[in-house]
Structures are given as C-alpha cells and as structure tokens.
Amino acid sequence: MSVYKGFRKLAQTGRSYVEVRNSVKPKH
C-alpha cells in the first residue's frame, strides 16, 4: 500500500513542520 506509506510520510513531515514552526515562533 504505497498510498498508506505516502500518507504516513506526509503526516510525519507535517508534524516536524509544526514543531519547527513552533520552535521558531515567527513574529507577525
């Protein structure tokens, strides 16, 4: 199931993106 693998990878990427964004805390 490549679709399941792709979805899982996307979820991990999104999670790391959120963590980086939270650690950076952009000023708006």
Backbone as a printed PyTorch tensor [residue, N CA C, xyz], in Angstrom:
tensor([[[ 0.8550, -1.2030,  0.0000],
         [ 0.0000,  0.0000,  0.0000],
         [ 0.8910,  1.2540,  0.0000]],

        [[ 1.2720,  1.6990, -1.1830],
         [ 2.1220,  2.8890, -1.2820],
         [ 1.3560,  4.1310, -0.8130]],

        [[ 0.0360,  4.1000, -0.9910],
         [-0.7860,  5.2520, -0.5870],
         [-0.7050,  5.4400,  0.9270]],

        [[-0.7860,  4.3270,  1.6590],
         [-0.7040,  4.3870,  3.1210],
         [ 0.6670,  4.9050,  3.5560]],

        [[ 1.7130,  4.4210,  2.8740],
         [ 3.0750,  4.8590,  3.2040],
         [ 3.2310,  6.3490,  2.9270]],

        [[ 2.7070,  6.7830,  1.7880],
         [ 2.7990,  8.1980,  1.4320],
         [ 2.0680,  9.0640,  2.4470]],

        [[ 0.8970,  8.5910,  2.8850],
         [ 0.1080,  9.3510,  3.8650],
         [ 0.8460,  9.4240,  5.1950]],

        [[ 1.4600,  8.3000,  5.5740],
         [ 2.2060,  8.2710,  6.8350],
         [ 3.4060,  9.2140,  6.7780]],

        [[ 4.1000,  9.2140,  5.6430],
         [ 5.2520, 10.1040,  5.4740],
         [ 4.8000, 11.5600,  5.5150]],

        [[ 3.6710, 11.8390,  4.8830],
         [ 3.1410, 13.2020,  4.8690],
         [ 2.8050, 13.6520,  6.2860]],

        [[ 2.2330, 12.7400,  7.0770],
         [ 1.8740, 13.0670,  8.4660],
         [ 3.1300, 13.3890,  9.2730]],

        [[ 4.1950, 12.6030,  9.0750],
         [ 5.4440, 12.8460,  9.8020],
         [ 6.0460, 14.1850,  9.3850]],

        [[ 5.9980, 14.4880,  8.0840],
         [ 6.5390, 15.7490,  7.5860],
         [ 5.7650, 16.9190,  8.1760]],

        [[ 4.4390, 16.7940,  8.1980],
         [ 3.5970, 17.8590,  8.7450],
         [ 3.8860, 18.0710, 10.2200]],

        [[ 4.0930, 16.9740, 10.9470],
         [ 4.3690, 17.0710, 12.3850],
         [ 5.6880, 17.7980, 12.6230]],

        [[ 6.7300, 17.4220, 11.8920],
         [ 8.0320, 18.0690, 12.0670],
         [ 7.9420, 19.5400, 11.6610]],

        [[ 7.1240, 19.8400, 10.6370],
         [ 6.9550, 21.2230, 10.1890],
         [ 6.3310, 22.0600, 11.2920]],

        [[ 5.3190, 21.4810, 11.9600],
         [ 4.6480, 22.1910, 13.0570],
         [ 5.6230, 22.4100, 14.2120]],

        [[ 6.4360, 21.3990, 14.5150],
         [ 7.3980, 21.5150, 15.6170],
         [ 8.4130, 22.6180, 15.3210]],

        [[ 8.9290, 22.6440, 14.0960],
         [ 9.9020, 23.6690, 13.7060],
         [ 9.2540, 25.0470, 13.7630]],

        [[ 8.0290, 25.1330, 13.2800],
         [ 7.3240, 26.4150, 13.2670],
         [ 7.0910, 26.9130, 14.6950]],

        [[ 6.7520, 25.9930, 15.6000],
         [ 6.5200, 26.3730, 16.9980],
         [ 7.8270, 26.8190, 17.6560]],

        [[ 8.9210, 26.1400, 17.3370],
         [10.2090, 26.4850, 17.9420],
         [10.7000, 27.8340, 17.4050]],

        [[10.4160, 28.1200, 16.1300],
         [10.8460, 29.3790, 15.5190],
         [ 9.9910, 30.5340, 16.0300]],

        [[ 8.6810, 30.3140, 16.1000],
         [ 7.7220, 31.3520, 16.5360],
         [ 7.9020, 32.6350, 15.7200]],

        [[ 7.4200, 32.6560, 14.4730],
         [ 7.5420, 33.8380, 13.6100],
         [ 6.7960, 35.0240, 14.1990]],

        [[ 7.3620, 36.2190, 14.0200],
         [ 6.7140, 37.4290, 14.5560],
         [ 5.8240, 38.0480, 13.4970]],

        [[ 4.5220, 38.1140, 13.7830],
         [ 3.5680, 38.7050, 12.8360],
         [ 2.8000, 39.7880, 13.5390]]])
